[in-house]
Amino acid sequence: MNKKIIITGNNNFGLAKSLYKLYPDAYFASRSTNYDFTKKEDVIKICELSLNYDIFINNSALHNNYQALLFKEIFHYNKEKKHNLHIINIGSTIDRYNKGGSKWYAVEKLVLRQASDLFSKLSVWGDKKEYYPKVNYISFGSLSNVQDKHPDRKCLDINKAAKYIKWIIDQPKDICIHELSIDPIQYT
């Protein structure tokens, strides 16, 4: 069965570009397709659009917690509409291995991970009278598209990261992989 997929992010850059190679028929929602997720009206538009899709990959690294806020809105909208949406949030392992500093990005990814954990458990244990979308959280360490920023670090091939997301999508419908965290080993 072909699953209809919507992905946040520009399919010409980063992980979205690698996902585009696997899912060329997916719809990509970003500023390049006239979505600004800092605007309430665009969040409402993407919530409405999500009802036409089977899978929502929340990929964009939006700042000021907009990625987590977008997830919350998508989740509640689909719950309310009883739409069978599978949500995959893309995080970062920086939320666990932060060395300290002033990067708010680590806190934003931690918020996304915790919200994913909370809502993914509803899809397993929630009130049977309600409907809850299935939620997965997958986080990666440094990906190969940022190798130039971290020349001394081993980075995970970005195309391989996209294949891990595909692996999550391909899992049986009757199980929930709440969280998957992947880092390239640094000492080899």
N, CA and C atoms as a LAMMPS dump frame, in Angstrom:
ITEM: TIMESTEP
0
ITEM: NUMBER OF ATOMS
564
ITEM: BOX BOUNDS ff ff ff
-5.0000000000000000e+02 5.0000000000000000e+02
-5.0000000000000000e+02 5.0000000000000000e+02
-5.0000000000000000e+02 5.0000000000000000e+02
ITEM: ATOMS id mol type element x y z
1 1 1 N 0.843 -1.188 0
2 1 2 C 0 0 0
3 1 3 C 0.881 1.242 0
4 2 1 N 0.615 2.167 -0.903
5 2 2 C 1.323 3.439 -0.908
6 2 3 C 0.763 4.343 0.176
7 3 1 N 1.634 4.811 1.02
8 3 2 C 1.226 5.7 2.092
9 3 3 C 1.459 7.134 1.64
10 4 1 N 0.479 7.982 1.898
11 4 2 C 0.62 9.398 1.569
12 4 3 C 1.363 10.077 2.716
13 5 1 N 2.441 10.785 2.353
14 5 2 C 3.338 11.35 3.358
15 5 3 C 3.457 12.85 3.173
16 6 1 N 3.393 13.557 4.291
17 6 2 C 3.676 14.993 4.316
18 6 3 C 4.878 15.196 5.231
19 7 1 N 5.801 16.015 4.777
20 7 2 C 7.059 16.224 5.495
21 7 3 C 7.312 17.716 5.632
22 8 1 N 7.65 18.165 6.833
23 8 2 C 8.052 19.562 6.966
24 8 3 C 9.527 19.67 6.593
25 9 1 N 9.836 20.689 5.848
26 9 2 C 11.208 20.907 5.405
27 9 3 C 11.26 21.09 3.901
28 10 1 N 12.328 21.682 3.458
29 10 2 C 12.557 21.952 2.038
30 10 3 C 13.268 20.751 1.432
31 11 1 N 12.684 20.148 0.415
32 11 2 C 13.243 18.925 -0.15
33 11 3 C 14.545 19.148 -0.936
34 12 1 N 15.076 20.341 -0.921
35 12 2 C 16.376 20.623 -1.532
36 12 3 C 17.505 20.669 -0.511
37 13 1 N 17.18 20.485 0.782
38 13 2 C 18.186 20.641 1.833
39 13 3 C 18.074 19.563 2.913
40 14 1 N 19.213 19.228 3.465
41 14 2 C 19.291 18.4 4.661
42 14 3 C 18.57 17.081 4.579
43 15 1 N 18.007 16.689 5.716
44 15 2 C 17.319 15.402 5.815
45 15 3 C 16.098 15.347 4.899
46 16 1 N 15.433 16.471 4.7
47 16 2 C 14.283 16.495 3.788
48 16 3 C 14.71 16.087 2.375
49 17 1 N 15.885 16.501 1.958
50 17 2 C 16.402 16.128 0.634
51 17 3 C 16.603 14.609 0.544
52 18 1 N 17.131 14.02 1.605
53 18 2 C 17.316 12.567 1.63
54 18 3 C 15.978 11.836 1.681
55 19 1 N 15.014 12.382 2.391
56 19 2 C 13.68 11.781 2.423
57 19 3 C 13.006 11.887 1.057
58 20 1 N 13.27 12.97 0.345
59 20 2 C 12.721 13.14 -0.997
60 20 3 C 13.207 12.036 -1.942
61 21 1 N 14.448 11.591 -1.759
62 21 2 C 14.981 10.496 -2.584
63 21 3 C 14.187 9.204 -2.353
64 22 1 N 13.746 8.987 -1.116
65 22 2 C 12.967 7.793 -0.789
66 22 3 C 11.478 7.957 -1.104
67 23 1 N 11 9.182 -0.948
68 23 2 C 9.57 9.466 -1.098
69 23 3 C 9.36 10.656 -2.034
70 24 1 N 9.623 10.476 -3.327
71 24 2 C 9.499 11.602 -4.258
72 24 3 C 8.061 12.114 -4.414
73 25 1 N 7.074 11.31 -4.028
74 25 2 C 5.681 11.737 -4.123
75 25 3 C 5.187 12.414 -2.847
76 26 1 N 6.036 12.506 -1.837
77 26 2 C 5.635 13.156 -0.586
78 26 3 C 5.429 14.649 -0.827
79 27 1 N 4.601 15.242 0.023
80 27 2 C 4.403 16.697 -0.022
81 27 3 C 5.323 17.312 1.024
82 28 1 N 6.079 18.322 0.616
83 28 2 C 7.01 19.001 1.522
84 28 3 C 6.457 20.379 1.855
85 29 1 N 6.302 20.629 3.132
86 29 2 C 5.758 21.899 3.602
87 29 3 C 6.869 22.703 4.277
88 30 1 N 7.154 23.855 3.702
89 30 2 C 8.197 24.727 4.246
90 30 3 C 7.956 26.136 3.717
91 31 1 N 8.841 27.031 4.053
92 31 2 C 8.715 28.388 3.508
93 31 3 C 8.739 28.364 1.975
94 32 1 N 9.473 27.401 1.395
95 32 2 C 9.55 27.324 -0.076
96 32 3 C 8.216 26.914 -0.7
97 33 1 N 7.314 26.333 0.088
98 33 2 C 5.969 25.998 -0.401
99 33 3 C 4.916 26.855 0.31
100 34 1 N 5.367 28.018 0.782
101 34 2 C 4.501 29.054 1.382
102 34 3 C 3.896 28.688 2.734
103 35 1 N 4.664 27.977 3.544
104 35 2 C 4.254 27.714 4.922
105 35 3 C 5.257 28.36 5.859
106 36 1 N 4.752 29.127 6.791
107 36 2 C 5.573 29.72 7.84
108 36 3 C 4.951 29.256 9.159
109 37 1 N 5.562 28.278 9.796
110 37 2 C 4.96 27.664 10.972
111 37 3 C 5.049 28.527 12.231
112 38 1 N 5.54 29.741 12.086
113 38 2 C 5.471 30.704 13.186
114 38 3 C 4.133 31.45 13.125
115 39 1 N 3.379 31.241 12.043
116 39 2 C 2.089 31.911 11.851
117 39 3 C 0.959 30.923 12.111
118 40 1 N 0.047 31.305 12.964
119 40 2 C -1.074 30.452 13.355
120 40 3 C -1.882 29.984 12.14
121 41 1 N -2.105 30.879 11.177
122 41 2 C -2.914 30.496 10.013
123 41 3 C -2.242 29.395 9.189
124 42 1 N -0.904 29.375 9.149
125 42 2 C -0.217 28.309 8.419
126 42 3 C -0.221 26.996 9.195
127 43 1 N -0.21 27.084 10.51
128 43 2 C -0.335 25.878 11.34
129 43 3 C -1.723 25.27 11.126
130 44 1 N -2.743 26.107 11.084
131 44 2 C -4.11 25.621 10.84
132 44 3 C -4.19 24.982 9.451
133 45 1 N -3.573 25.621 8.44
134 45 2 C -3.589 25.058 7.08
135 45 3 C -2.932 23.679 7.042
136 46 1 N -1.805 23.516 7.729
137 46 2 C -1.115 22.216 7.693
138 46 3 C -1.901 21.171 8.487
139 47 1 N -2.572 21.592 9.549
140 47 2 C -3.436 20.661 10.296
141 47 3 C -4.558 20.158 9.396
142 48 1 N -5.2 21.063 8.685
143 48 2 C -6.281 20.676 7.779
144 48 3 C -5.752 19.769 6.662
145 49 1 N -4.597 20.122 6.108
146 49 2 C -3.991 19.336 5.043
147 49 3 C -3.623 17.93 5.518
148 50 1 N -3.213 17.813 6.77
149 50 2 C -2.775 16.511 7.299
150 50 3 C -3.869 15.456 7.259
151 51 1 N -5.125 15.874 7.199
152 51 2 C -6.233 14.918 7.134
153 51 3 C -6.231 14.126 5.826
154 52 1 N -5.48 14.599 4.84
155 52 2 C -5.384 13.913 3.547
156 52 3 C -4.179 12.981 3.478
157 53 1 N -3.483 12.804 4.585
158 53 2 C -2.235 12.038 4.589
159 53 3 C -2.264 10.943 5.642
160 54 1 N -1.393 9.945 5.432
161 54 2 C -1.25 8.835 6.376
162 54 3 C -0.132 9.085 7.376
163 55 1 N 0.913 9.784 6.927
164 55 2 C 2.114 9.982 7.743
165 55 3 C 2.511 11.444 7.704
166 56 1 N 2.851 11.965 8.874
167 56 2 C 3.351 13.334 9.004
168 56 3 C 4.742 13.252 9.619
169 57 1 N 5.761 13.656 8.86
170 57 2 C 7.127 13.674 9.38
171 57 3 C 7.467 15.111 9.739
172 58 1 N 7.601 15.344 11.027
173 58 2 C 7.877 16.664 11.585
174 58 3 C 9.393 16.842 11.619
175 59 1 N 9.939 17.289 10.507
176 59 2 C 11.37 17.272 10.278
177 59 3 C 12.065 18.606 10.533
178 60 1 N 11.403 19.701 10.296
179 60 2 C 12.073 20.998 10.345
180 60 3 C 12.614 21.323 11.724
181 61 1 N 13.814 21.854 11.738
182 61 2 C 14.43 22.299 12.996
183 61 3 C 13.983 23.735 13.25
184 62 1 N 12.736 23.891 13.616
185 62 2 C 12.186 25.225 13.85
186 62 3 C 12.61 25.735 15.222
187 63 1 N 12.937 27 15.285
188 63 2 C 13.406 27.579 16.546
189 63 3 C 12.238 28.099 17.374
190 64 1 N 12.527 28.441 18.616
191 64 2 C 11.539 28.943 19.575
192 64 3 C 10.42 27.935 19.838
193 65 1 N 10.782 26.668 19.842
194 65 2 C 9.864 25.568 20.135
195 65 3 C 8.746 25.408 19.111
196 66 1 N 8.872 26.001 17.945
197 66 2 C 7.813 25.878 16.945
198 66 3 C 7.649 24.446 16.447
199 67 1 N 8.718 23.652 16.437
200 67 2 C 8.579 22.258 16.008
201 67 3 C 7.712 21.492 17
202 68 1 N 7.933 21.691 18.296
203 68 2 C 7.115 21.034 19.316
204 68 3 C 5.683 21.567 19.301
205 69 1 N 5.54 22.857 19.106
206 69 2 C 4.199 23.441 19.059
207 69 3 C 3.426 22.957 17.838
208 70 1 N 4.104 22.841 16.701
209 70 2 C 3.46 22.302 15.502
210 70 3 C 3.013 20.862 15.757
211 71 1 N 3.874 20.064 16.373
212 71 2 C 3.52 18.686 16.714
213 71 3 C 2.265 18.645 17.587
214 72 1 N 2.235 19.463 18.609
215 72 2 C 1.078 19.479 19.515
216 72 3 C -0.207 19.786 18.753
217 73 1 N -0.166 20.775 17.877
218 73 2 C -1.362 21.149 17.107
219 73 3 C -1.788 20.036 16.152
220 74 1 N -0.818 19.449 15.447
221 74 2 C -1.12 18.341 14.517
222 74 3 C -1.733 17.165 15.28
223 75 1 N -1.132 16.822 16.418
224 75 2 C -1.627 15.701 17.222
225 75 3 C -3.076 15.947 17.646
226 76 1 N -3.332 17.093 18.267
227 76 2 C -4.674 17.359 18.789
228 76 3 C -5.713 17.505 17.673
229 77 1 N -5.322 18.102 16.57
230 77 2 C -6.256 18.253 15.454
231 77 3 C -6.673 16.883 14.916
232 78 1 N -5.712 15.994 14.715
233 78 2 C -6.009 14.667 14.19
234 78 3 C -6.731 13.804 15.218
235 79 1 N -6.427 14.003 16.491
236 79 2 C -7.157 13.302 17.552
237 79 3 C -8.622 13.712 17.523
238 80 1 N -8.838 15.005 17.453
239 80 2 C -10.196 15.544 17.433
240 80 3 C -10.987 15.04 16.218
241 81 1 N -10.324 14.969 15.075
242 81 2 C -10.978 14.532 13.838
243 81 3 C -10.983 13.006 13.684
244 82 1 N -10.367 12.309 14.666
245 82 2 C -10.266 10.849 14.643
246 82 3 C -9.618 10.348 13.353
247 83 1 N -8.602 11.075 12.937
248 83 2 C -7.873 10.715 11.718
249 83 3 C -6.681 9.843 12.075
250 84 1 N -6.521 8.776 11.351
251 84 2 C -5.495 7.771 11.602
252 84 3 C -4.129 8.238 11.078
253 85 1 N -3.582 9.258 11.685
254 85 2 C -2.3 9.815 11.261
255 85 3 C -1.169 9.208 12.077
256 86 1 N -0.081 8.896 11.396
257 86 2 C 1.15 8.421 12.04
258 86 3 C 2.119 9.609 12.019
259 87 1 N 2.511 10.077 13.201
260 87 2 C 3.386 11.24 13.337
261 87 3 C 4.783 10.766 13.722
262 88 1 N 5.772 11.245 12.981
263 88 2 C 7.167 10.944 13.295
264 88 3 C 7.879 12.267 13.525
265 89 1 N 8.323 12.472 14.755
266 89 2 C 9.066 13.678 15.104
267 89 3 C 10.556 13.416 14.984
268 90 1 N 11.264 14.332 14.316
269 90 2 C 12.705 14.204 14.145
270 90 3 C 13.391 15.133 15.139
271 91 1 N 14.125 14.513 16.051
272 91 2 C 14.828 15.27 17.076
273 91 3 C 16.326 15.237 16.861
274 92 1 N 17.028 15.435 17.945
275 92 2 C 18.488 15.429 17.928
276 92 3 C 18.978 14.848 19.243
277 93 1 N 20.077 14.092 19.18
278 93 2 C 20.625 13.543 20.419
279 93 3 C 21.277 14.624 21.284
280 94 1 N 21.333 15.849 20.795
281 94 2 C 21.882 16.94 21.601
282 94 3 C 21.062 17.136 22.883
283 95 1 N 19.805 16.713 22.867
284 95 2 C 18.98 16.886 24.067
285 95 3 C 19.429 15.994 25.227
286 96 1 N 20.261 14.996 24.95
287 96 2 C 20.775 14.108 25.989
288 96 3 C 22.242 14.344 26.307
289 97 1 N 23.012 14.729 25.29
290 97 2 C 24.456 14.774 25.427
291 97 3 C 24.998 16.193 25.393
292 98 1 N 24.197 17.107 25.751
293 98 2 C 24.59 18.501 25.756
294 98 3 C 25.76 18.716 26.722
295 99 1 N 26.794 19.387 26.259
296 99 2 C 27.969 19.66 27.092
297 99 3 C 27.809 20.955 27.878
298 100 1 N 26.659 21.546 27.792
299 100 2 C 26.451 22.833 28.443
300 100 3 C 26.711 23.945 27.454
301 101 1 N 26.247 25.105 27.768
302 101 2 C 26.456 26.24 26.886
303 101 3 C 25.172 27.008 26.696
304 102 1 N 25.176 27.847 25.701
305 102 2 C 24.038 28.751 25.519
306 102 3 C 23.142 28.378 24.342
307 103 1 N 23.32 27.193 23.768
308 103 2 C 22.483 26.788 22.631
309 103 3 C 21.106 26.347 23.123
310 104 1 N 20.107 27.101 22.782
311 104 2 C 18.743 26.795 23.169
312 104 3 C 18.207 25.603 22.384
313 105 1 N 18.847 25.28 21.272
314 105 2 C 18.463 24.169 20.407
315 105 3 C 18.323 22.872 21.209
316 106 1 N 19.232 22.63 22.145
317 106 2 C 19.165 21.414 22.966
318 106 3 C 17.882 21.375 23.794
319 107 1 N 17.496 22.503 24.332
320 107 2 C 16.272 22.581 25.138
321 107 3 C 15.05 22.364 24.25
322 108 1 N 15.066 22.958 23.059
323 108 2 C 13.942 22.793 22.129
324 108 3 C 13.759 21.332 21.738
325 109 1 N 14.852 20.635 21.488
326 109 2 C 14.761 19.226 21.121
327 109 3 C 14.325 18.372 22.32
328 110 1 N 14.728 18.766 23.52
329 110 2 C 14.277 18.068 24.721
330 110 3 C 12.76 18.212 24.883
331 111 1 N 12.243 19.392 24.647
332 111 2 C 10.795 19.621 24.72
333 111 3 C 10.077 18.728 23.701
334 112 1 N 10.614 18.664 22.482
335 112 2 C 10.006 17.819 21.45
336 112 3 C 10.038 16.348 21.864
337 113 1 N 11.159 15.901 22.415
338 113 2 C 11.263 14.498 22.841
339 113 3 C 10.272 14.189 23.957
340 114 1 N 10.175 15.076 24.939
341 114 2 C 9.263 14.826 26.053
342 114 3 C 7.8 14.852 25.611
343 115 1 N 7.467 15.774 24.716
344 115 2 C 6.09 15.822 24.193
345 115 3 C 5.793 14.56 23.388
346 116 1 N 6.76 14.107 22.598
347 116 2 C 6.585 12.872 21.831
348 116 3 C 6.357 11.687 22.749
349 117 1 N 7.143 11.606 23.807
350 117 2 C 7.001 10.514 24.772
351 117 3 C 5.611 10.519 25.399
352 118 1 N 5.172 11.675 25.814
353 118 2 C 3.856 11.817 26.44
354 118 3 C 2.739 11.371 25.499
355 119 1 N 2.771 11.879 24.264
356 119 2 C 1.687 11.586 23.327
357 119 3 C 1.796 10.186 22.723
358 120 1 N 3.017 9.668 22.582
359 120 2 C 3.133 8.313 22.01
360 120 3 C 2.525 7.281 22.948
361 121 1 N 2.626 7.507 24.232
362 121 2 C 2.036 6.569 25.197
363 121 3 C 0.516 6.589 25.136
364 122 1 N -0.056 7.72 24.742
365 122 2 C -1.511 7.768 24.578
366 122 3 C -1.966 6.832 23.465
367 123 1 N -1.16 6.714 22.409
368 123 2 C -1.56 5.834 21.307
369 123 3 C -1.531 4.364 21.725
370 124 1 N -0.853 4.073 22.823
371 124 2 C -0.79 2.705 23.343
372 124 3 C -1.769 2.511 24.501
373 125 1 N -1.774 3.45 25.44
374 125 2 C -2.505 3.279 26.685
375 125 3 C -3.702 4.215 26.861
376 126 1 N -3.988 5.058 25.875
377 126 2 C -5.048 6.05 26.038
378 126 3 C -6.423 5.447 26.229
379 127 1 N -7.34 6.281 26.625
380 127 2 C -8.738 5.904 26.823
381 127 3 C -9.285 5.276 25.541
382 128 1 N -9.823 4.087 25.645
383 128 2 C -10.31 3.36 24.47
384 128 3 C -11.498 4.039 23.792
385 129 1 N -12.13 4.966 24.484
386 129 2 C -13.245 5.713 23.89
387 129 3 C -12.742 6.847 23.001
388 130 1 N -11.477 7.114 23.087
389 130 2 C -10.859 8.2 22.32
390 130 3 C -10.032 7.63 21.172
391 131 1 N -9.621 8.499 20.276
392 131 2 C -8.677 8.12 19.232
393 131 3 C -7.398 8.928 19.431
394 132 1 N -6.261 8.279 19.272
395 132 2 C -4.973 8.949 19.41
396 132 3 C -4.076 8.597 18.23
397 133 1 N -3.507 9.6 17.559
398 133 2 C -2.544 9.303 16.488
399 133 3 C -1.333 8.55 17.043
400 134 1 N -0.741 7.729 16.212
401 134 2 C 0.497 7.022 16.567
402 134 3 C 1.658 8.013 16.46
403 135 1 N 2.546 7.985 17.452
404 135 2 C 3.66 8.939 17.495
405 135 3 C 4.972 8.197 17.712
406 136 1 N 5.974 8.555 16.917
407 136 2 C 7.349 8.074 17.104
408 136 3 C 8.272 9.275 17.178
409 137 1 N 9.356 9.095 17.9
410 137 2 C 10.401 10.117 17.984
411 137 3 C 11.711 9.453 17.578
412 138 1 N 12.409 10.041 16.624
413 138 2 C 13.704 9.524 16.22
414 138 3 C 14.702 10.676 16.257
415 139 1 N 15.809 10.428 16.943
416 139 2 C 16.829 11.481 17.055
417 139 3 C 18.148 10.967 16.522
418 140 1 N 18.87 11.875 15.92
419 140 2 C 20.166 11.563 15.334
420 140 3 C 21.23 12.453 15.948
421 141 1 N 22.451 11.897 16
422 141 2 C 23.606 12.722 16.308
423 141 3 C 23.955 13.513 15.063
424 142 1 N 25.139 14.022 14.986
425 142 2 C 25.537 14.842 13.835
426 142 3 C 25.39 14.065 12.532
427 143 1 N 24.741 14.702 11.576
428 143 2 C 24.551 14.098 10.26
429 143 3 C 25.598 14.635 9.289
430 144 1 N 25.81 13.908 8.215
431 144 2 C 26.885 14.232 7.274
432 144 3 C 26.733 15.603 6.616
433 145 1 N 25.537 16.157 6.609
434 145 2 C 25.371 17.482 5.999
435 145 3 C 25.982 18.603 6.843
436 146 1 N 26.407 18.3 8.072
437 146 2 C 27.08 19.306 8.91
438 146 3 C 28.528 18.916 9.202
439 147 1 N 29.069 18.004 8.421
440 147 2 C 30.441 17.537 8.632
441 147 3 C 31.443 18.691 8.629
442 148 1 N 31.219 19.694 7.766
443 148 2 C 32.157 20.82 7.708
444 148 3 C 32.163 21.639 8.992
445 149 1 N 31.06 21.644 9.741
446 149 2 C 31.01 22.346 11.035
447 149 3 C 31.71 21.549 12.131
448 150 1 N 31.833 20.236 11.926
449 150 2 C 32.422 19.343 12.922
450 150 3 C 33.45 18.431 12.257
451 151 1 N 34.556 18.985 11.762
452 151 2 C 35.51 18.168 11.002
453 151 3 C 36.168 17.055 11.815
454 152 1 N 36.206 17.195 13.135
455 152 2 C 36.832 16.179 13.984
456 152 3 C 35.845 15.099 14.442
457 153 1 N 34.599 15.188 14.02
458 153 2 C 33.536 14.288 14.48
459 153 3 C 33.136 13.333 13.372
460 154 1 N 32.853 12.095 13.74
461 154 2 C 32.259 11.15 12.786
462 154 3 C 30.775 11.464 12.712
463 155 1 N 30.289 11.622 11.508
464 155 2 C 28.891 11.968 11.3
465 155 3 C 28.162 10.816 10.619
466 156 1 N 26.889 10.709 10.891
467 156 2 C 26.038 9.69 10.295
468 156 3 C 25.645 10.136 8.891
469 157 1 N 25.795 9.244 7.921
470 157 2 C 25.394 9.561 6.559
471 157 3 C 23.915 9.937 6.544
472 158 1 N 23.609 11.083 5.982
473 158 2 C 22.244 11.609 6.009
474 158 3 C 21.258 10.723 5.242
475 159 1 N 21.735 10.06 4.182
476 159 2 C 20.857 9.145 3.439
477 159 3 C 20.526 7.903 4.262
478 160 1 N 21.481 7.488 5.092
479 160 2 C 21.232 6.358 5.999
480 160 3 C 20.203 6.761 7.062
481 161 1 N 20.292 7.999 7.542
482 161 2 C 19.314 8.498 8.519
483 161 3 C 17.903 8.426 7.929
484 162 1 N 17.756 8.818 6.67
485 162 2 C 16.444 8.753 6.014
486 162 3 C 15.937 7.31 5.962
487 163 1 N 16.85 6.364 5.773
488 163 2 C 16.45 4.948 5.737
489 163 3 C 15.982 4.459 7.104
490 164 1 N 16.523 5.026 8.187
491 164 2 C 16.026 4.68 9.523
492 164 3 C 14.601 5.198 9.711
493 165 1 N 14.315 6.35 9.156
494 165 2 C 12.949 6.878 9.223
495 165 3 C 12.018 5.958 8.426
496 166 1 N 12.46 5.526 7.259
497 166 2 C 11.676 4.576 6.468
498 166 3 C 11.43 3.289 7.262
499 167 1 N 12.449 2.836 7.99
500 167 2 C 12.306 1.64 8.816
501 167 3 C 11.185 1.834 9.849
502 168 1 N 11.128 3.01 10.447
503 168 2 C 10.049 3.312 11.408
504 168 3 C 8.696 3.246 10.696
505 169 1 N 8.609 3.857 9.522
506 169 2 C 7.357 3.868 8.756
507 169 3 C 6.914 2.447 8.416
508 170 1 N 7.864 1.588 8.098
509 170 2 C 7.55 0.233 7.65
510 170 3 C 7.212 -0.746 8.779
511 171 1 N 7.255 -0.316 10.013
512 171 2 C 6.925 -1.211 11.119
513 171 3 C 5.439 -1.545 11.117
514 172 1 N 5.081 -2.687 11.687
515 172 2 C 3.655 -3.059 11.739
516 172 3 C 2.818 -1.982 12.422
517 173 1 N 1.609 -1.859 11.943
518 173 2 C 0.699 -0.828 12.447
519 173 3 C 0.305 -1.06 13.913
520 174 1 N 0.399 -2.299 14.361
521 174 2 C -0.085 -2.629 15.699
522 174 3 C 0.994 -2.531 16.792
523 175 1 N 2.149 -1.932 16.481
524 175 2 C 3.158 -1.673 17.511
525 175 3 C 3.568 -0.209 17.448
526 176 1 N 4.115 0.272 18.547
527 176 2 C 4.593 1.656 18.594
528 176 3 C 6.037 1.658 19.086
529 177 1 N 6.942 2.09 18.245
530 177 2 C 8.32 2.314 18.664
531 177 3 C 8.356 3.747 19.154
532 178 1 N 8.3 3.919 20.444
533 178 2 C 8.172 5.258 21.007
534 178 3 C 9.346 6.149 20.634
535 179 1 N 10.557 5.581 20.749
536 179 2 C 11.733 6.423 20.555
537 179 3 C 12.901 5.608 20.013
538 180 1 N 13.64 6.233 19.125
539 180 2 C 14.85 5.645 18.579
540 180 3 C 15.896 6.755 18.552
541 181 1 N 17.044 6.483 19.146
542 181 2 C 18.113 7.477 19.246
543 181 3 C 19.378 6.879 18.638
544 182 1 N 19.952 7.571 17.643
545 182 2 C 21.069 7.015 16.879
546 182 3 C 22.234 8 16.836
547 183 1 N 23.408 7.524 17.249
548 183 2 C 24.646 8.306 17.192
549 183 3 C 25.724 7.475 16.515
550 184 1 N 26.543 8.093 15.667
551 184 2 C 27.705 7.366 15.133
552 184 3 C 28.769 7.206 16.227
553 185 1 N 29.364 6.047 16.303
554 185 2 C 30.415 5.798 17.313
555 185 3 C 31.635 6.638 16.955
556 186 1 N 32.175 7.327 17.946
557 186 2 C 33.242 8.293 17.704
558 186 3 C 34.645 7.72 17.842
559 187 1 N 34.834 6.631 18.544
560 187 2 C 36.186 6.183 18.875
561 187 3 C 36.761 5.156 17.917
562 188 1 N 36.055 4.762 16.869
563 188 2 C 36.597 3.761 15.944
564 188 3 C 37.34 4.411 14.797
